[in-house]
Amino acid sequence: MTDNRIQEIENGSRTAGCAKTPPSSAGGVLVVDKPEGITSAKAAALVKRVLKPRKIGHTGTLDPFATGVLVLCLDEATRAADQILELEKVYRATVFFGVQTDTLDKTGEVIARSDHTFSEKDLSEVLGTFSGVCLQTVPRFSAVRVAGHRLYELSRRGIEVEQPEREICIHSIELQSFRWPEAVIEVSCSKGTYIRQLASDIGAKLSCGAHLSALRRTRVGPFSLDRAIGLEEDFSAPSAAGCIIPLNEALSHLPTAPMSESRLLGLLRNGQLDPEWERKQKEIYCARPNAVRIVTGEDRLAALWWPNPAPGGTRRLRVFPF
């Protein structure tokens, strides 16, 4: 992304064609198609300068070389970011075999090469071994903290530390195309999955090494590229505002507990739930540990409610302006 284009974005010089759906007073969600060459934080900062929300945050980092779906929470929606962070993510990744880099992607220095080759059948069989729950090593060049320091900071200083492991889940992994030395794969996975580490691990199993040469996130939960607004073309304050998804709609993957009686809503505004209403709703959601949306008769999000909060976990009620 060029400096000139960044200046155009900040000036709000263009318009776009999203439907004019105004956000609710509880804020909303904007789905951005992040371009290559900027960080997720920079993308959020560009949007903030154009839309001027009080608060903004993204729900899952994309590396600067990666592109695609970046879900931004605006204003009160930042308080529901944890409900979007948990969503499944889908990527289209290009894996380059026979060359390893220190960062596990195309931005790094080459550290090893191999002439070993394999067949498409070999590749398909190896991909199948990555499905399901597993422990994944966190890459050396990542923002995860070890002993109070970012891993990438330690790596750049040449300090060797034990890389932590995380439990992840690969819901599906499919080969889209293969022409040596590159393969395009589609990966559906849980939060916290490093696709460049996955590419490296695939290369290791095939005895030739590999790195990630391209990465595009195509979906986060229900938020896909067809709902995303680009930052490189047709981006302005009016166009972006017209693409904001109201918070209740953005959290539509959560079950709903309706509340329309004014007395009950009055209690809720003060952070309280009517005991009889709560008893009846707990009968419906008796086994659910996660959040439920409390929605008004005007179809607006009033609160997130945890019918069965874990001991020491999140509070049971999170009220939004309604």
Backbone bond lengths (Angstrom), bond angles and torsions (degrees), N, CA, C in turn:
res aa  C-N    CA-C-N  psi(-1)  N-CA   C-N-CA  omega(-1)  CA-C   N-CA-C  phi
1 M - - - 1.461 - - 1.523 108.63 -
2 T 1.331 118.75 127.38 1.452 121.98 -175.12 1.522 111.38 -82.25
3 D 1.372 114.75 159.04 1.463 119.54 176.86 1.519 111.00 -62.95
4 N 1.342 117.13 -36.10 1.465 120.39 178.64 1.520 111.03 -62.14
5 R 1.337 115.89 -41.56 1.472 119.12 -179.36 1.528 110.51 -68.01
6 I 1.336 117.22 -37.64 1.458 120.11 175.91 1.523 110.18 -60.35
7 Q 1.352 116.73 -41.32 1.457 119.68 178.90 1.519 111.31 -64.48
8 E 1.346 117.42 -38.65 1.462 120.79 177.28 1.530 110.54 -60.91
9 I 1.332 116.15 -43.13 1.460 120.26 179.67 1.525 110.56 -61.41
10 E 1.333 116.06 -46.13 1.455 119.49 -177.33 1.525 111.42 -65.41
11 N 1.337 116.61 -28.91 1.457 120.08 178.01 1.519 112.88 -82.12
12 G 1.360 116.84 -9.77 1.452 120.10 -179.18 1.510 111.97 62.06
13 S 1.349 117.59 48.53 1.459 121.24 -168.67 1.511 114.94 -85.85
14 R 1.359 119.53 -4.59 1.452 120.18 -176.53 1.512 110.83 -132.89
15 T 1.293 115.86 168.89 1.463 121.82 177.46 1.504 109.38 -124.68
16 A 1.340 116.45 161.79 1.464 120.89 -179.60 1.508 109.97 -137.88
17 G 1.360 115.14 -178.19 1.445 119.50 -168.94 1.505 116.51 -113.74
18 C 1.339 120.42 29.00 1.456 120.11 174.83 1.522 109.72 -68.81
19 A 1.325 115.46 151.43 1.456 119.78 175.60 1.523 109.43 -63.39
20 K 1.309 115.95 142.82 1.463 120.29 -177.60 1.519 110.37 -81.33
21 T 1.330 115.49 84.49 1.460 121.42 178.44 1.509 108.43 -107.96
22 P 1.339 119.20 103.61 1.464 119.96 -175.81 1.508 111.71 -67.86
23 P 1.325 118.20 142.55 1.460 120.49 177.76 1.514 110.67 -71.00
24 S 1.328 116.17 157.27 1.458 120.35 175.62 1.512 109.39 -77.23
25 S 1.337 116.57 169.72 1.461 120.28 178.97 1.518 111.45 -66.06
26 A 1.339 117.52 -13.83 1.466 120.95 177.87 1.519 111.77 -85.99
27 G 1.330 117.01 12.35 1.455 120.14 -178.96 1.505 110.75 86.25
28 G 1.316 116.28 -166.59 1.457 119.70 -178.33 1.508 111.33 -168.53
29 V 1.319 114.33 -173.64 1.459 122.24 -175.86 1.522 108.81 -121.39
30 L 1.323 115.96 135.52 1.460 122.01 175.25 1.526 108.27 -118.13
31 V 1.329 116.29 125.00 1.467 121.35 178.93 1.522 107.65 -96.67
32 V 1.321 115.84 119.33 1.464 123.02 -176.82 1.520 109.63 -110.12
33 D 1.324 116.73 142.57 1.462 122.01 170.28 1.524 106.74 -93.82
34 K 1.335 115.88 94.56 1.464 119.83 -175.55 1.523 111.03 -66.69
35 P 1.333 117.80 129.80 1.464 119.68 177.22 1.524 111.96 -81.36
36 E 1.308 115.70 167.48 1.462 120.91 175.98 1.520 110.09 -72.31
37 G 1.324 115.99 144.84 1.451 120.53 171.24 1.514 115.98 103.17
38 I 1.342 118.43 -4.05 1.459 120.35 175.73 1.523 109.12 -130.12
39 T 1.323 116.02 155.58 1.457 120.48 177.29 1.526 110.16 -77.70
40 S 1.328 115.73 164.62 1.459 120.35 175.64 1.528 110.26 -63.06
41 A 1.331 116.70 -37.51 1.463 120.61 178.78 1.523 110.67 -64.39
42 K 1.332 117.39 -38.22 1.464 120.84 178.35 1.522 110.49 -66.75
43 A 1.333 117.17 -40.37 1.461 120.22 177.06 1.522 110.71 -60.47
44 A 1.334 116.93 -43.84 1.463 120.86 178.56 1.524 110.93 -64.09
45 A 1.335 116.68 -38.61 1.461 120.44 -179.85 1.528 111.14 -66.34
46 L 1.349 117.45 -37.57 1.461 120.74 177.23 1.519 110.84 -62.46
47 V 1.329 115.63 -44.93 1.467 120.00 179.35 1.525 110.03 -64.21
48 K 1.320 117.52 -39.47 1.466 120.78 -179.73 1.516 111.08 -63.25
49 R 1.340 117.18 -39.04 1.455 119.44 -179.48 1.525 111.44 -67.61
50 V 1.335 116.45 -29.95 1.464 120.08 -179.18 1.525 111.64 -83.02
51 L 1.339 117.65 -48.82 1.462 121.62 -175.10 1.529 113.69 -87.45
52 K 1.339 115.75 -23.92 1.464 122.10 178.87 1.536 114.07 57.02
53 P 1.330 118.53 46.49 1.470 119.06 171.91 1.525 109.51 -71.34
54 R 1.331 116.67 159.95 1.464 120.01 176.39 1.520 110.75 -66.45
55 K 1.349 115.86 -38.59 1.464 121.19 -178.72 1.522 108.81 -137.50
56 I 1.329 115.76 150.98 1.464 120.97 175.82 1.521 108.67 -151.47
57 G 1.309 116.49 145.41 1.463 120.75 176.61 1.512 110.00 -156.65
58 H 1.330 116.32 149.51 1.465 119.57 177.07 1.517 109.94 -99.88
59 T 1.319 116.01 162.26 1.471 120.82 -172.12 1.525 111.00 -120.27
60 G 1.316 116.23 54.38 1.466 119.92 178.41 1.511 110.82 132.96
61 T 1.325 116.44 110.35 1.460 122.18 -173.30 1.522 112.49 -70.59
62 L 1.335 115.02 141.02 1.465 122.70 166.62 1.524 108.05 -110.83
63 D 1.328 117.34 135.15 1.457 120.47 176.26 1.524 110.18 -60.24
64 P 1.351 118.33 154.95 1.468 119.87 -178.64 1.530 114.44 -54.70
65 F 1.344 118.08 -36.13 1.465 119.00 -178.17 1.532 112.36 -77.53
66 A 1.337 117.11 -13.99 1.465 121.40 -177.95 1.524 110.71 -86.49
67 T 1.333 115.48 156.94 1.456 121.28 179.60 1.528 109.33 -128.75
68 G 1.342 115.06 172.42 1.453 118.87 170.88 1.509 114.94 114.52
69 V 1.320 114.78 -156.75 1.462 122.75 -168.47 1.528 111.94 -65.22
70 L 1.327 114.89 119.79 1.459 123.11 173.29 1.525 106.13 -127.15
71 V 1.328 116.17 115.32 1.463 121.36 -176.19 1.529 108.69 -92.35
72 L 1.342 115.71 119.01 1.459 121.89 -179.24 1.525 109.91 -106.21
73 C 1.324 116.91 134.51 1.458 122.66 176.54 1.525 108.49 -103.54
74 L 1.340 115.74 131.38 1.451 121.90 -176.65 1.522 110.53 -112.26
75 D 1.330 115.16 136.76 1.465 122.57 175.49 1.528 111.90 52.64
76 E 1.350 118.68 -124.86 1.462 120.61 -174.94 1.527 112.81 -61.90
77 A 1.326 116.54 -22.20 1.468 119.41 179.38 1.523 111.83 -64.84
78 T 1.333 118.11 -19.88 1.470 119.63 177.07 1.529 110.65 -62.35
79 R 1.320 117.45 -24.12 1.466 120.80 179.77 1.534 111.72 -77.26
80 A 1.317 116.29 -9.35 1.472 120.51 177.13 1.522 111.44 -111.78
81 A 1.335 116.93 11.47 1.467 120.42 -177.03 1.518 112.14 -59.46
82 D 1.344 117.12 -31.91 1.463 119.88 -179.13 1.527 112.09 -63.11
83 Q 1.344 117.13 -26.41 1.459 120.39 179.97 1.525 112.11 -76.83
84 I 1.322 116.90 -19.71 1.471 121.66 177.20 1.523 110.21 -93.15
85 L 1.328 116.92 -33.66 1.468 120.98 178.39 1.526 112.18 -56.33
86 E 1.334 116.50 -31.64 1.458 120.85 -175.63 1.524 113.31 -77.75
87 L 1.331 117.77 -9.80 1.462 120.40 -172.61 1.532 112.38 -70.94
88 E 1.324 115.01 152.25 1.465 122.41 174.86 1.526 110.03 -61.58
89 K 1.330 115.60 145.33 1.461 121.14 178.92 1.527 109.76 -122.39
90 V 1.334 115.62 144.89 1.462 121.47 -179.16 1.530 108.49 -123.66
91 Y 1.330 115.64 132.55 1.467 122.08 -177.96 1.528 110.75 -127.47
92 R 1.332 115.18 148.31 1.464 121.57 165.67 1.523 106.36 -110.74
93 A 1.338 115.12 114.71 1.457 121.36 -172.24 1.519 110.92 -118.68
94 T 1.328 115.82 139.61 1.466 121.88 174.40 1.521 108.24 -106.41
95 V 1.316 115.64 118.77 1.461 122.23 -177.31 1.528 108.87 -104.67
96 F 1.339 116.22 127.47 1.463 122.41 179.83 1.526 107.74 -104.71
97 F 1.331 116.60 117.93 1.462 121.90 -174.74 1.533 111.48 -93.39
98 G 1.327 114.60 153.92 1.460 121.43 175.79 1.507 114.67 89.10
99 V 1.327 117.86 -5.41 1.468 121.93 179.27 1.522 108.67 -134.76
100 Q 1.345 115.63 126.04 1.459 120.53 176.39 1.526 109.66 -108.92
101 T 1.342 116.88 143.94 1.464 121.46 176.12 1.526 109.47 -123.60
102 D 1.321 115.97 161.21 1.467 119.07 -176.69 1.528 112.37 -70.03
103 T 1.337 117.47 -26.63 1.466 120.49 179.15 1.522 112.40 -94.62
104 L 1.333 117.10 -2.70 1.466 124.77 -178.69 1.531 112.33 71.97
105 D 1.332 117.43 8.54 1.466 120.52 177.48 1.525 109.68 -139.46
106 K 1.330 116.56 -177.09 1.463 121.27 -172.70 1.522 113.57 -70.98
107 T 1.336 117.70 -11.85 1.462 119.90 -178.70 1.518 113.07 -83.03
108 G 1.335 117.82 -9.37 1.458 120.70 -173.40 1.514 114.68 -92.50
109 E 1.322 114.54 178.67 1.463 122.43 176.29 1.526 109.39 -86.47
110 V 1.327 116.75 139.28 1.458 121.12 178.46 1.527 109.35 -69.40
111 I 1.346 115.25 128.37 1.461 119.50 -178.91 1.525 112.51 -117.34
112 A 1.332 118.10 -11.60 1.471 120.14 178.97 1.528 109.36 -164.50
113 R 1.343 114.50 149.61 1.465 121.32 175.45 1.522 108.84 -132.45
114 S 1.333 115.72 155.35 1.464 120.58 179.19 1.520 109.45 -145.58
115 D 1.338 115.32 143.83 1.471 121.19 176.26 1.522 111.73 -96.39
116 H 1.318 116.89 0.33 1.467 120.35 -177.50 1.535 110.21 -66.83
117 T 1.317 116.41 133.48 1.462 121.40 179.05 1.529 110.00 -119.95
118 F 1.322 115.22 173.19 1.467 121.46 -178.30 1.521 108.37 -155.64
119 S 1.312 115.99 170.49 1.466 121.12 -179.04 1.527 110.68 -94.73
120 E 1.324 115.54 166.56 1.467 120.52 175.62 1.529 110.67 -62.46
121 K 1.328 116.03 -34.69 1.462 120.37 177.53 1.527 110.22 -63.64
122 D 1.347 116.71 -43.39 1.470 120.44 177.20 1.533 110.47 -58.09
123 L 1.319 115.50 -44.97 1.459 120.56 -178.55 1.526 110.97 -62.74
124 S 1.314 117.58 -46.02 1.468 121.29 -179.73 1.520 111.47 -60.36
125 E 1.323 116.69 -40.39 1.463 120.30 179.60 1.524 111.39 -65.94
126 V 1.326 116.70 -40.89 1.457 120.44 179.58 1.528 110.45 -67.21
127 L 1.325 118.04 -41.23 1.462 120.63 178.95 1.524 111.12 -57.38
128 G 1.311 116.16 -38.80 1.462 120.47 -179.21 1.512 113.56 -62.05
129 T 1.328 117.66 -24.92 1.466 120.59 -178.60 1.529 112.62 -75.16
130 F 1.336 117.12 -11.23 1.463 120.39 -177.72 1.524 113.07 -93.47
131 S 1.315 118.84 -5.20 1.458 120.82 -179.74 1.530 110.74 -71.55
132 G 1.336 115.91 144.57 1.458 121.15 176.06 1.515 112.93 102.75
133 V 1.330 115.51 -168.88 1.463 122.54 -178.34 1.523 109.40 -84.08
134 C 1.328 116.31 135.64 1.466 120.14 178.90 1.521 109.45 -156.04
135 L 1.334 116.48 169.78 1.452 121.74 172.83 1.522 108.55 -95.13
136 Q 1.328 115.90 130.43 1.466 120.54 178.89 1.527 109.34 -116.92
137 T 1.323 116.46 134.11 1.464 121.50 175.96 1.522 109.84 -72.07
138 V 1.317 116.91 133.31 1.464 121.28 177.24 1.527 108.85 -74.22
139 P 1.333 119.75 129.33 1.468 121.41 -178.68 1.523 112.90 -58.82
140 R 1.321 115.30 150.86 1.463 120.75 179.07 1.522 111.02 -61.13
141 F 1.327 116.28 -39.03 1.465 119.80 178.46 1.524 108.76 -95.48
142 S 1.333 115.44 81.35 1.460 122.10 178.08 1.520 107.83 -146.93
143 A 1.343 115.38 167.96 1.461 120.35 -175.51 1.527 112.88 -89.18
144 V 1.325 117.70 3.23 1.462 121.03 178.71 1.529 109.63 -63.54
145 R 1.322 116.16 138.98 1.461 120.77 -178.51 1.526 111.68 -89.84
146 V 1.322 115.81 135.96 1.457 123.52 172.16 1.524 106.93 -130.05
147 A 1.331 115.60 122.99 1.470 121.29 -177.98 1.527 111.50 53.82
148 G 1.325 115.76 37.55 1.463 120.72 175.83 1.506 115.60 83.45
149 H 1.340 118.03 2.45 1.457 121.04 -178.47 1.532 110.02 -123.50
150 R 1.331 116.08 147.23 1.449 120.57 174.46 1.530 109.36 -66.57
151 L 1.327 116.08 139.82 1.464 119.30 -179.87 1.528 112.02 -58.31
152 Y 1.353 116.61 -40.10 1.461 117.72 -178.06 1.530 111.72 -66.50
153 E 1.337 117.09 -30.64 1.463 119.67 177.29 1.524 110.68 -66.48
154 L 1.331 116.10 -43.96 1.463 120.42 178.63 1.528 110.87 -64.04
155 S 1.342 116.27 -40.83 1.467 120.46 -178.19 1.520 110.91 -65.09
156 R 1.323 116.91 -41.35 1.471 120.03 179.71 1.516 112.02 -66.36
157 R 1.342 116.49 -25.60 1.468 120.32 177.78 1.524 112.12 -90.45
158 G 1.329 116.13 2.06 1.458 120.29 177.94 1.505 114.24 75.61
159 I 1.335 117.66 19.23 1.470 121.71 -179.49 1.517 108.78 -91.85
160 E 1.308 117.28 121.12 1.462 122.50 -179.10 1.529 109.94 -88.99
161 V 1.314 116.51 125.70 1.463 122.14 175.37 1.523 107.99 -133.50
162 E 1.320 115.91 160.34 1.456 119.68 177.34 1.527 109.27 -71.01
163 Q 1.331 115.34 126.99 1.461 120.14 -179.27 1.529 109.87 -79.22
164 P 1.323 117.37 128.86 1.471 119.26 -179.54 1.519 111.57 -69.03
165 E 1.329 115.63 163.01 1.454 122.12 175.55 1.529 109.28 -116.43
166 R 1.335 115.31 150.84 1.459 121.74 178.44 1.514 109.37 -128.85
167 E 1.329 115.34 146.27 1.462 118.92 172.41 1.524 108.67 -83.66
168 I 1.310 115.71 125.51 1.459 121.78 178.87 1.524 108.46 -128.27
169 C 1.320 115.79 172.62 1.465 120.47 175.23 1.523 108.94 -135.22
170 I 1.322 115.90 123.38 1.465 121.94 172.10 1.521 106.39 -94.36
171 H 1.317 116.73 105.21 1.467 120.55 -177.88 1.526 111.21 -69.42
172 S 1.322 115.72 -40.13 1.472 119.99 176.55 1.521 108.60 -158.13
173 I 1.329 115.27 151.27 1.456 121.35 176.07 1.527 107.23 -144.94
174 E 1.323 115.74 120.23 1.469 120.72 -172.54 1.520 110.70 -129.71
175 L 1.324 115.26 138.41 1.461 121.43 176.18 1.518 109.36 -80.59
176 Q 1.329 116.60 122.04 1.466 121.80 179.26 1.521 111.58 -92.91
177 S 1.317 116.37 -39.51 1.469 120.52 178.70 1.522 108.91 -162.00
178 F 1.339 115.66 156.47 1.471 120.48 178.99 1.518 109.42 -149.14
179 R 1.308 114.07 122.50 1.467 121.85 171.99 1.520 106.42 -146.36
180 W 1.326 114.77 110.20 1.455 119.85 -173.69 1.534 110.60 -47.78
181 P 1.344 118.08 133.48 1.474 127.94 8.20 1.542 113.86 -99.90
182 E 1.348 118.56 19.20 1.457 119.97 -175.23 1.527 112.82 -118.77
183 A 1.320 114.85 145.87 1.464 121.50 173.56 1.522 107.98 -131.89
184 V 1.320 115.89 142.10 1.456 121.60 174.13 1.528 107.27 -106.00
185 I 1.330 115.33 125.40 1.470 120.43 -179.67 1.526 109.43 -124.86
186 E 1.322 115.71 151.84 1.465 121.44 173.06 1.519 107.86 -110.83
187 V 1.326 115.96 127.70 1.461 121.94 -175.32 1.518 109.30 -123.51
188 S 1.324 116.01 126.73 1.458 122.24 170.79 1.525 107.17 -108.82
189 C 1.331 117.24 125.70 1.467 119.02 -169.60 1.524 112.17 -150.23
190 S 1.316 114.26 171.01 1.462 121.77 177.54 1.520 109.92 -81.68
191 K 1.334 114.58 169.46 1.464 119.59 174.79 1.530 109.12 -61.78
192 G 1.329 115.42 154.33 1.456 120.47 177.09 1.513 115.02 83.89
193 T 1.344 117.44 0.13 1.463 120.60 179.85 1.525 109.92 -81.54
194 Y 1.317 116.55 128.91 1.465 121.91 175.22 1.525 108.58 -95.95
195 I 1.328 116.60 112.10 1.465 120.07 -177.60 1.523 110.55 -70.74
196 R 1.318 118.41 -31.46 1.472 118.66 178.03 1.524 111.23 -69.15
197 Q 1.332 117.63 -33.53 1.463 119.66 174.14 1.523 110.00 -67.70
198 L 1.328 116.20 -38.67 1.462 120.24 176.76 1.522 110.66 -60.89
199 A 1.340 117.80 -43.23 1.470 121.41 178.10 1.521 110.70 -60.61
200 S 1.331 116.18 -43.47 1.462 120.18 179.24 1.523 111.27 -63.78
201 D 1.341 116.78 -41.27 1.462 120.76 -179.52 1.532 111.33 -66.49
202 I 1.333 116.48 -36.88 1.470 120.07 176.62 1.525 109.77 -62.90
203 G 1.335 116.55 -44.68 1.458 120.53 178.52 1.510 112.69 -62.29
204 A 1.337 116.49 -37.26 1.465 120.16 179.12 1.520 110.58 -65.39
205 K 1.332 117.15 -40.84 1.470 120.02 179.89 1.523 111.79 -66.94
206 L 1.328 116.42 -25.99 1.461 120.69 179.26 1.527 111.93 -93.46
207 S 1.337 116.61 5.66 1.477 123.99 173.69 1.518 113.76 62.11
208 C 1.341 116.51 29.83 1.467 118.39 178.31 1.527 112.60 -134.50
209 G 1.323 117.15 -9.59 1.457 119.66 -175.77 1.519 111.37 75.02
210 A 1.330 115.91 162.34 1.463 120.31 179.93 1.513 109.36 -167.55
211 H 1.321 115.03 162.54 1.459 120.96 170.40 1.520 108.75 -141.60
212 L 1.319 115.41 167.64 1.459 121.38 -178.92 1.529 108.53 -89.79
213 S 1.335 116.38 121.03 1.462 119.24 -179.25 1.526 112.96 -100.70
214 A 1.323 118.18 -15.63 1.464 121.35 175.39 1.521 108.08 -159.54
215 L 1.340 115.66 148.65 1.461 120.17 179.10 1.520 109.12 -148.81
216 R 1.325 114.95 130.04 1.471 120.93 177.27 1.519 108.78 -134.53
217 R 1.330 115.85 122.24 1.464 119.58 176.09 1.525 107.92 -86.13
218 T 1.321 115.40 120.37 1.459 120.18 -174.19 1.519 113.65 -98.93
219 R 1.342 116.35 -17.56 1.469 117.70 -178.62 1.523 110.45 -160.50
220 V 1.331 115.51 144.14 1.470 123.61 168.06 1.518 105.94 -127.61
221 G 1.339 117.27 107.21 1.462 119.67 -175.28 1.519 110.11 54.82
222 P 1.345 118.36 -125.51 1.464 120.51 -179.98 1.524 113.64 -83.75
223 F 1.339 117.87 -2.53 1.462 121.55 -174.77 1.530 109.97 -92.84
224 S 1.314 116.35 105.33 1.459 121.33 -176.77 1.528 110.50 -111.16
225 L 1.319 115.69 175.12 1.459 120.70 -176.78 1.524 112.67 -61.34
226 D 1.339 117.64 -28.29 1.469 118.21 -178.71 1.529 112.35 -71.14
227 R 1.345 117.40 -8.87 1.459 121.27 175.10 1.530 111.59 -103.96
228 A 1.324 116.45 0.35 1.464 120.31 -173.30 1.520 111.51 -91.44
229 I 1.322 115.19 145.53 1.450 122.09 175.04 1.525 108.25 -104.39
230 G 1.334 117.05 133.96 1.453 121.03 -179.07 1.517 111.67 -79.00
231 L 1.324 116.35 152.56 1.453 121.89 175.26 1.514 112.07 -95.13
232 E 1.311 117.16 -11.94 1.457 119.77 -176.49 1.513 112.93 -93.47
233 E 1.325 118.20 -23.74 1.457 121.48 -178.37 1.527 109.79 -136.35
234 D 1.329 115.04 143.40 1.467 121.81 170.51 1.525 112.92 54.16
235 F 1.322 116.68 41.32 1.461 119.75 -179.74 1.521 109.98 -112.09
236 S 1.320 117.19 125.12 1.456 123.06 177.27 1.517 107.82 -155.01
237 A 1.330 116.60 172.17 1.456 120.09 179.20 1.529 112.10 -60.18
238 P 1.347 119.83 -46.74 1.470 118.77 179.38 1.523 112.81 -62.90
239 S 1.325 116.91 -41.60 1.467 119.13 -178.22 1.515 111.42 -68.42
240 A 1.333 116.69 -40.74 1.461 120.08 -179.83 1.528 110.75 -67.77
241 A 1.333 117.02 -42.87 1.468 120.16 179.60 1.518 110.90 -60.37
242 G 1.331 116.82 -34.85 1.459 120.70 179.39 1.507 113.88 -71.64
243 C 1.329 117.31 -12.27 1.466 121.43 -179.21 1.525 113.00 -102.28
244 I 1.320 117.21 -0.74 1.460 119.78 -179.31 1.528 109.70 -68.72
245 I 1.327 115.16 131.24 1.463 122.07 179.40 1.529 108.38 -93.92
246 P 1.336 118.55 122.57 1.466 119.44 177.67 1.521 111.34 -55.34
247 L 1.328 116.07 147.71 1.456 120.66 -171.44 1.522 112.88 -59.70
248 N 1.328 117.55 -39.22 1.468 119.32 -179.74 1.522 111.23 -61.57
249 E 1.323 116.18 -40.97 1.465 120.27 177.63 1.524 110.78 -68.10
250 A 1.323 116.72 -39.42 1.466 120.65 -178.80 1.524 111.92 -64.10
251 L 1.329 116.64 -26.15 1.466 120.99 179.94 1.522 112.06 -103.12
252 S 1.325 116.71 24.32 1.467 120.44 -175.66 1.527 113.29 -65.95
253 H 1.333 117.18 -11.58 1.471 119.42 176.01 1.534 111.56 -74.08
254 L 1.324 117.39 -12.68 1.461 121.21 177.89 1.533 109.98 -91.01
255 P 1.340 117.96 145.59 1.466 119.97 178.47 1.532 111.23 -67.13
256 T 1.340 115.28 161.26 1.459 121.39 -172.99 1.524 112.09 -114.77
257 A 1.327 115.63 137.31 1.461 122.73 169.62 1.525 106.80 -117.16
258 P 1.336 119.01 108.12 1.467 120.53 -176.51 1.525 112.53 -73.29
259 M 1.332 115.28 147.70 1.466 121.13 176.20 1.529 107.07 -148.33
260 S 1.310 116.83 114.69 1.462 120.41 -177.00 1.522 113.99 -123.07
261 E 1.321 118.91 -20.62 1.467 121.67 -176.95 1.532 109.82 -68.70
262 S 1.318 116.04 130.84 1.465 120.97 -174.97 1.527 112.37 -60.07
263 R 1.321 117.89 -36.39 1.469 120.54 179.20 1.526 110.72 -62.54
264 L 1.333 115.81 -43.79 1.467 120.03 -179.97 1.521 110.95 -65.89
265 L 1.345 115.73 -40.15 1.458 119.94 179.61 1.525 111.01 -67.55
266 G 1.332 116.35 -34.49 1.461 119.62 176.73 1.524 111.91 -63.51
267 L 1.317 116.03 -42.58 1.463 119.56 175.71 1.525 110.93 -62.22
268 L 1.327 115.52 -42.08 1.463 119.88 -177.53 1.521 111.08 -63.36
269 R 1.318 117.57 -38.72 1.470 120.27 178.42 1.530 111.09 -59.89
270 N 1.299 116.28 -26.25 1.470 120.99 177.22 1.528 112.51 -94.34
271 G 1.332 115.75 13.15 1.461 119.95 176.49 1.505 114.50 78.47
272 Q 1.350 117.47 23.79 1.458 120.54 -178.21 1.528 110.78 -124.37
273 L 1.309 116.27 151.69 1.461 122.60 174.11 1.525 109.38 -114.94
274 D 1.325 115.56 136.76 1.456 119.82 174.73 1.529 108.92 -62.51
275 P 1.326 119.06 127.66 1.473 121.14 -175.83 1.518 113.40 -57.85
276 E 1.337 118.94 -38.41 1.456 120.87 -178.74 1.530 111.17 -70.68
277 W 1.345 116.14 -40.99 1.476 119.74 176.03 1.521 109.83 -60.49
278 E 1.328 116.36 -44.66 1.465 120.38 -177.81 1.530 110.67 -65.10
279 R 1.319 116.93 -39.32 1.474 120.16 179.81 1.526 110.60 -61.28
280 K 1.335 116.16 -45.56 1.469 120.01 -178.74 1.531 111.33 -65.51
281 Q 1.326 116.18 -40.79 1.464 118.93 -179.39 1.527 111.47 -70.25
282 K 1.325 117.12 -32.69 1.467 119.36 178.33 1.522 111.37 -66.45
283 E 1.334 116.55 -28.25 1.458 119.22 175.41 1.525 110.79 -64.77
284 I 1.333 115.96 -32.69 1.469 120.72 179.29 1.526 110.27 -76.62
285 Y 1.334 116.49 -42.00 1.469 121.18 -173.93 1.527 111.04 -111.08
286 C 1.324 116.30 38.98 1.467 121.17 -172.38 1.519 113.41 -61.42
287 A 1.331 117.46 -29.64 1.464 119.64 -175.46 1.519 112.70 -107.23
288 R 1.334 117.82 7.06 1.465 119.63 -175.12 1.527 110.54 -91.74
289 P 1.356 117.80 120.24 1.461 120.03 178.92 1.526 113.01 -86.87
290 N 1.351 116.64 -16.77 1.459 120.30 -173.32 1.525 111.93 -96.24
291 A 1.330 116.07 -175.60 1.456 121.62 -171.49 1.527 112.78 -74.86
292 V 1.326 113.99 150.99 1.457 124.22 172.84 1.528 107.13 -124.18
293 R 1.332 117.27 140.64 1.467 120.81 176.67 1.532 110.05 -82.61
294 I 1.313 117.57 130.64 1.459 121.70 167.12 1.523 106.59 -95.47
295 V 1.328 116.49 118.83 1.462 122.23 -171.07 1.522 109.73 -120.79
296 T 1.331 116.68 136.15 1.458 121.95 -178.82 1.531 110.76 -77.91
297 G 1.334 114.89 172.06 1.463 119.87 176.77 1.510 112.97 -64.74
298 E 1.338 117.85 -18.25 1.480 122.35 176.29 1.526 111.11 -91.88
299 D 1.316 116.27 14.22 1.467 122.55 177.23 1.524 111.51 61.02
300 R 1.323 115.65 42.43 1.458 120.51 175.94 1.525 109.57 -116.85
301 L 1.311 114.69 144.85 1.461 119.71 178.78 1.522 109.63 -70.35
302 A 1.322 115.92 123.49 1.461 120.70 177.10 1.524 111.50 -101.58
303 A 1.327 116.75 -35.24 1.468 119.41 -176.91 1.520 110.15 -166.07
304 L 1.312 114.74 160.72 1.459 122.11 163.96 1.519 106.86 -104.62
305 W 1.315 115.61 135.55 1.464 121.69 -174.94 1.520 109.13 -131.41
306 W 1.325 116.04 133.91 1.455 121.98 177.02 1.529 108.39 -105.24
307 P 1.334 118.21 104.55 1.470 120.30 -177.92 1.519 112.94 -61.07
308 N 1.336 116.12 -33.99 1.470 120.29 -176.47 1.531 109.76 -135.06
309 P 1.331 116.98 69.72 1.470 118.80 -176.79 1.515 111.67 -64.71
310 A 1.323 115.67 143.66 1.466 120.31 177.67 1.526 109.60 -70.42
311 P 1.326 117.85 145.09 1.472 120.81 177.74 1.526 110.87 -56.75
312 G 1.304 116.07 128.03 1.457 120.21 179.72 1.509 113.63 77.27
313 G 1.340 118.35 2.53 1.453 121.94 -178.45 1.513 112.15 -90.65
314 T 1.339 115.40 -150.90 1.450 121.22 -177.26 1.523 111.03 -64.51
315 R 1.328 116.25 153.30 1.455 118.86 175.81 1.519 109.17 -65.80
316 R 1.324 117.12 160.50 1.453 119.75 -170.17 1.518 113.11 -82.63
317 L 1.343 119.17 -10.76 1.458 120.83 -174.82 1.521 109.90 -142.93
318 R 1.323 116.04 133.38 1.467 121.97 177.35 1.528 107.03 -133.20
319 V 1.326 117.31 105.10 1.467 122.54 -172.43 1.536 110.05 -92.39
320 F 1.348 115.82 138.66 1.458 123.45 178.51 1.527 109.43 -114.29
321 P 1.326 118.43 159.57 1.472 120.00 175.49 1.522 110.31 -62.31
322 F 1.326 116.73 132.90 1.466 120.34 177.05 1.525 109.85 -149.59
